[in-house]
Amino acid sequence: CSSDLPDKPIDDSLNKVSPDILDQMQAAWSLQVTPVDYLLGVADLTGELMRLCIGSVGNGDIDTPFELSQFLRQIYDGFSYIGNTGPYEISRKLYTLKQSLAKVENACYTLKVRGSEIPKHMLADVFSTKAEMTEHEDNIS
C-alpha cells in the first residue's frame, strides 16, 4: 500500500530552527517536590474544594456538595494516618482540613434536612451566615 503523503513535513519552518533550540523545545519539564510540600499542597486543595462546595450550593447545585464531602472525608482519613507524627505544618493543616470538612458536612446536613424548606436562591445566604458564625466561634476559642 503506497502512501500519497510526502516524505518531508508540509510545514518546513521547523527545518529552519537551530538544533539547540529544537532540543530546548523538546526537553521534558520536571519538578521536584518533597513529600511534605506535596501533602501541604493537597491540604491547601481541600480549602479550595470547601469553597467550591459552598459556591455550588449558592448556584443551586446540590449534588456537588455530597460528592465533595465524600472526597474530603477520604483525604482527611488519609491525613489522620499521618497524625502528629509529621512536621508541625502538617498537623496545622490537618486542623484546617478538619474545619473545612466540618463546613462541607454541615452544608450537606443542612441540604439534606432543610433543603426542601429553603428556596434555592436563598441557600447561599444561609451558608454564608453559618460560615461567619463558625469562623467567629473559632476565633473566640
Secondary structure, DSSP 4 states (H G I P E B T S, - for coil): ----S-SS-S-GGGGGS-HHHHHHHHPPP-----HHHHHHHHHHHHHHHHHHHHHHHHTT--SHHHHHHHHHHHHHHHHHHHGGGS-HHHHHHHHHHHHHHHHHHHHHHHHHHHTTTS-GGGHHHHHHHHHHHHHHHHHH-
